[in-house]
Amino acid sequence: MDKNKSIEMIRTLSNANGVAGFEDAAVLEIRKYLDKDMQVTEDRMRNLYVNRTENRKKPVVMLDAHSDEVGFMVQSINPNGTLNFVTIGGWVASSVAASKVRVLNADGEYVAGIVASKPPHFMSEADRAKGPDISSMVIDVGARSLDEVVNDFKIRVAAPVVPDAEFSYNEEKDLMLGKAFDCRLGCAAMIDTFEALKGENLDVHLTGVFSVQEEVGIRGAQVAVQTVEPDIAILFEGCPADDTTLPAHLVQTGMKKGPMLRHIDMSMITNPRWQRYALDLAKKHDIPVQEAVRTGGGTNGRAIHLNKHGVPTIVIGLPVRYIHAHYGFAAYEDYQNAVKLAVEIIKTLNEEIIYSF
């Protein structure tokens, strides 16, 4: 795996704008990194499918990573030119206030704005004690009236809004900083996994899905799994790191400690035989991994593992600090080890092993 190429791919995918339901730009960038020898198709949801041309009659392994990111949508335009908005995906109010955003206008251009709230000079003591509230915030693009927003800025109701953030990489510290690591890191990891397996004689057929609308209810995956009809699945997911929020003895998703394999979350109890197989392979190949027992959160595994007669599904999580915010930290070494693990797993799979789960 060429590190410089991977970093530049992650940069491009991270910077791409694509809140849930508006993944077009992100999907377009993903397409640029796909091998020309693979079959590439899209469905009406905007799920993007990639298939190796080999081994069509073998058991199907589905790789999944969602292309959407959390963001906002313009709900209405106020007479003074500010924009009321709703959230797309899960946000905490303290992560939204006073942040820069980009609003897509009717010409397909992004307009810079800020999330604004009442300045402290105009707040009562009760207002200050209450803390930030998303419903009281607006987006300001610098306009002075509704007419100016519509006719000069060309912003319409229902316009998607994305965090205004730019990717950077600190080579000395091996740290990536950027937006949408949930789950553009997973999208990049899937592309690198396909690249690493190019030319390999596998005993399975490999299908990848860059699924849409995960952040608003696992919607794209519900369609994709019915299209792919996999025998087994591996999900790449940007997962919230807990090493800055929990005591050391409770940390299960620390940065620079390897990818995280979760045993349970709110959406799925992971198939224990498939999970143990992956963990044992990680140990065999000296790939650092973390195990997590989650009391919250969920992934596309919810839809995938329930398809038809059931699909054994594991999640290879890439730790991201401050997920569902404008910026997050992630370590390239965790990314690299996630790809290594996926590659080693896929190389060993065959019909007998898959059906033993």
C-alpha positions in Angstrom: 0.0 0.0 0.0 1.5 3.3 -1.1 1.1 5.6 1.9 1.4 8.9 0.0 -1.3 7.8 -2.4 -3.5 6.7 0.4 -3.1 10.0 2.3 -4.0 12.0 -0.8 -7.0 9.8 -1.4 -8.2 10.3 2.2 -7.6 14.0 1.8 -9.8 14.1 -1.4 -12.6 12.0 0.1 -12.6 13.9 3.4 -12.8 17.3 1.7 -15.6 16.1 -0.6 -19.1 17.5 0.3 -21.7 14.9 0.8 -24.3 15.0 3.6 -26.8 12.2 3.8 -29.1 12.3 0.8 -26.6 14.5 -1.2 -23.7 12.2 -1.7 -23.2 13.0 -5.3 -19.8 14.8 -5.0 -18.4 12.2 -2.7 -19.5 9.4 -4.9 -17.9 11.2 -7.9 -14.6 11.4 -6.1 -14.7 7.8 -5.0 -15.2 6.7 -8.6 -11.9 8.3 -9.6 -10.0 5.9 -7.4 -11.6 2.7 -8.5 -9.7 0.3 -10.7 -10.8 0.4 -14.3 -10.9 -3.4 -14.5 -13.7 -3.6 -11.9 -17.4 -3.4 -12.7 -18.9 -0.3 -11.3 -22.7 0.4 -11.0 -25.1 2.7 -9.1 -28.7 2.2 -8.0 -31.5 4.7 -7.6 -30.5 5.5 -4.0 -27.0 6.5 -5.2 -25.3 3.4 -3.6 -22.1 2.7 -5.6 -21.3 -1.0 -6.2 -17.9 -2.3 -7.3 -17.3 -5.9 -8.3 -14.2 -7.9 -9.1 -14.7 -9.7 -12.4 -13.2 -12.9 -11.0 -14.9 -15.7 -9.1 -18.5 -14.8 -9.9 -19.8 -18.2 -8.9 -18.1 -18.3 -5.5 -19.6 -17.2 -2.1 -20.1 -13.5 -2.0 -18.2 -11.3 0.5 -19.7 -7.9 0.8 -17.6 -4.9 1.9 -19.4 -1.8 3.0 -18.6 1.8 3.9 -21.0 4.6 3.8 -20.3 7.7 1.7 -22.5 10.2 3.5 -21.5 12.5 6.3 -23.4 14.4 9.0 -24.5 18.0 8.2 -27.5 20.2 8.0 -30.3 21.4 5.7 -31.8 24.8 5.3 -35.3 24.8 6.7 -36.5 28.3 6.1 -35.1 31.8 5.3 -35.8 34.7 7.8 -36.6 38.2 6.7 -33.2 39.4 7.9 -31.4 37.0 5.6 -30.4 34.4 8.2 -31.2 30.7 7.6 -33.0 28.4 9.9 -31.7 24.8 9.6 -32.2 21.3 10.8 -29.5 18.7 11.5 -28.8 15.7 9.2 -27.4 13.0 11.5 -26.5 13.2 15.1 -25.0 16.5 16.5 -24.3 17.9 19.9 -25.2 21.6 20.2 -21.8 22.6 21.6 -20.2 21.2 18.4 -22.4 23.3 16.1 -22.3 26.7 17.6 -19.9 29.3 16.1 -18.7 27.0 13.4 -18.1 27.6 9.6 -20.3 25.9 7.1 -20.8 25.7 3.3 -24.3 26.0 1.9 -25.0 24.6 -1.6 -26.8 27.1 -3.8 -28.9 26.7 -7.0 -25.8 27.1 -9.2 -24.1 24.2 -7.6 -21.6 26.4 -5.7 -21.0 26.4 -2.0 -21.5 29.6 -0.1 -19.5 30.3 3.1 -21.5 30.8 6.2 -21.3 30.7 10.0 -23.6 29.1 12.6 -24.7 32.1 14.6 -26.6 32.5 17.9 -27.5 35.5 20.0 -24.4 37.3 21.3 -23.9 37.4 25.0 -24.5 41.2 25.0 -28.2 40.5 24.2 -28.7 37.5 26.5 -30.4 37.4 29.8 -28.9 35.5 32.8 -31.5 32.7 32.1 -30.3 32.5 28.5 -26.7 32.2 29.5 -27.5 29.5 32.1 -29.4 27.4 29.6 -26.5 26.8 27.3 -26.5 26.3 23.5 -29.6 25.1 21.7 -29.5 24.1 18.1 -33.1 25.2 17.5 -32.1 28.8 18.5 -29.2 28.9 16.1 -29.2 30.2 12.5 -26.8 30.2 9.6 -25.5 33.6 8.5 -24.0 33.9 4.9 -23.6 37.7 5.2 -26.9 38.6 3.5 -29.2 41.4 4.7 -32.6 40.1 3.5 -34.6 37.1 2.3 -34.6 38.6 -1.1 -30.8 38.9 -1.2 -30.4 35.2 0.0 -32.7 34.0 -2.8 -31.8 36.2 -5.7 -28.1 37.1 -5.0 -26.8 34.2 -3.0 -29.2 31.8 -4.8 -29.9 29.8 -1.8 -33.0 27.8 -1.6 -35.0 26.0 1.1 -33.8 22.4 1.6 -30.2 23.3 0.5 -27.7 20.9 2.0 -25.1 22.4 4.4 -21.7 20.8 5.2 -19.1 21.6 7.8 -16.4 23.9 6.4 -13.2 22.0 7.2 -10.0 21.1 5.3 -8.0 17.9 5.7 -4.4 18.1 6.9 -1.8 15.4 7.7 1.0 15.7 10.3 3.6 13.3 9.0 5.8 13.6 12.1 3.0 12.6 14.4 1.2 10.4 11.8 -2.0 12.2 12.5 -4.8 13.0 10.1 -7.2 15.9 10.9 -10.3 16.6 8.9 -14.1 16.2 8.5 -16.2 13.2 7.4 -13.8 10.5 8.7 -17.1 8.8 9.5 -17.0 7.2 7.0 -14.7 8.5 4.3 -11.9 6.7 6.1 -13.9 3.5 5.6 -14.4 4.3 1.9 -10.7 4.8 1.4 -10.0 1.6 3.3 -12.3 -0.3 1.0 -10.6 1.0 -2.1 -7.1 0.1 -0.7 -8.4 -3.3 0.2 -9.5 -3.9 -3.4 -6.2 -2.6 -4.6 -4.2 -4.9 -2.3 -6.2 -7.9 -3.5 -5.7 -7.2 -7.2 -4.6 -10.3 -9.0 -5.1 -12.5 -5.9 -6.7 -15.9 -6.6 -9.5 -15.8 -4.1 -12.0 -18.5 -3.1 -14.8 -15.9 -2.8 -16.4 -13.2 -5.0 -15.8 -9.7 -3.6 -18.4 -7.0 -3.9 -18.0 -3.5 -2.4 -20.7 -1.0 -1.6 -20.3 2.6 -0.9 -23.7 3.0 0.7 -25.7 6.2 1.2 -27.8 7.7 4.0 -26.3 5.7 6.9 -26.4 8.7 9.2 -30.1 9.1 8.9 -31.2 5.5 9.5 -29.1 2.9 7.7 -31.2 3.5 4.5 -28.8 2.8 1.7 -27.6 -0.4 3.2 -31.2 -1.8 3.3 -31.3 -1.5 -0.5 -27.7 -2.6 -1.1 -27.8 -5.8 0.8 -30.9 -7.0 -1.1 -29.0 -6.2 -4.3 -25.8 -7.9 -3.4 -27.3 -10.9 -1.4 -24.0 -11.6 0.4 -23.0 -14.8 2.2 -20.8 -12.8 4.6 -20.0 -9.1 5.2 -17.2 -6.9 6.5 -18.0 -3.3 7.3 -15.5 -0.4 7.5 -16.7 2.3 9.9 -15.3 5.5 11.4 -15.9 4.9 15.1 -15.8 7.4 18.0 -12.6 7.1 19.9 -13.0 7.0 23.7 -9.5 7.6 24.9 -10.1 11.2 25.7 -13.5 10.7 27.4 -13.1 7.6 29.5 -10.7 6.4 32.3 -7.7 4.4 30.9 -9.0 1.1 32.1 -12.3 1.5 30.2 -10.8 2.6 26.9 -11.8 0.2 24.1 -11.3 2.5 21.0 -8.1 4.3 21.6 -6.2 6.1 18.8 -3.0 4.4 17.6 -4.1 1.1 19.2 -5.3 -0.6 16.0 -8.8 -1.0 14.5 -11.7 -1.8 16.8 -13.9 -4.8 16.4 -17.1 -4.4 18.3 -19.0 -7.4 19.8 -22.2 -5.5 20.3 -23.9 -2.1 19.8 -27.5 -0.9 19.6 -27.9 -2.3 16.1 -26.3 -5.7 16.2 -24.8 -8.5 18.3 -21.8 -9.6 16.2 -21.7 -13.2 15.1 -19.3 -14.5 17.7 -17.8 -17.2 15.5 -17.0 -14.7 12.7 -15.7 -12.2 15.2 -13.4 -14.7 16.8 -12.1 -15.8 13.4 -11.1 -12.2 12.6 -9.6 -11.6 16.1 -7.5 -14.8 15.8 -6.3 -13.9 12.4 -5.2 -10.5 13.7 -3.2 -12.2 16.4 -1.6 -14.6 13.9 -0.4 -11.7 11.7 0.6 -9.4 14.6 -2.0 -6.8 13.6 -3.0 -4.7 16.7 -6.8 -4.7 17.3 -9.2 -3.5 20.0 -12.3 -5.2 21.2 -15.3 -3.2 22.2 -18.6 -3.8 24.0 -20.7 -0.8 23.0 -23.9 0.4 24.8 -24.8 2.8 22.1 -24.3 3.6 18.4 -25.0 1.5 15.4 -23.8 0.7 11.9 -25.0 -0.6 8.5 -24.6 -4.0 10.1 -28.2 -3.6 11.4 -29.6 -4.0 7.9 -26.9 -6.3 6.5 -26.9 -9.0 9.2 -30.7 -9.4 9.1 -31.0 -9.9 5.3 -32.9 -13.1 4.3 -31.5 -16.0 6.3 -29.0 -13.9 8.1 -25.5 -12.6 7.1 -22.5 -13.0 9.4 -21.2 -9.5 9.7 -18.2 -7.9 11.4 -17.3 -4.2 11.8 -13.7 -3.1 11.4 -13.7 0.3 13.1 -11.2 3.1 12.5 -10.9 5.1 15.7 -11.7 8.8 15.2 -11.6 11.4 18.0 -14.5 13.9 18.1 -16.7 12.2 15.6 -19.8 13.9 14.4 -18.1 17.3 14.7 -16.4 19.6 12.2 -13.0 18.1 12.8 -11.7 14.8 13.9 -8.3 13.2 14.6 -7.4 9.8 13.2 -4.0 7.9 12.9 -2.8 6.6 9.6 -1.4 3.5 11.4 -4.9 2.5 12.5 -6.1 3.0 8.9 -3.2 0.9 7.6 -3.9 -1.9 10.1 -7.6 -1.9 9.2 -6.7 -2.6 5.6 -4.2 -5.2 6.5 -6.7 -7.1 8.6 -9.4 -7.0 5.9 -7.0 -8.3 3.3 -5.7 -11.1 5.5 -9.3 -12.2 6.4 -10.5 -12.1 2.8 -7.5 -14.1 1.5 -8.4 -17.0 3.8 -12.2 -17.2 3.3 -13.8 -20.0 1.4 -17.2 -21.7 1.3 -16.5 -24.1 4.1 -15.2 -21.5 6.4 -18.1 -19.1 5.7 -20.8 -21.6 6.4 -19.1 -22.7 9.6 -20.1 -19.4 11.1 
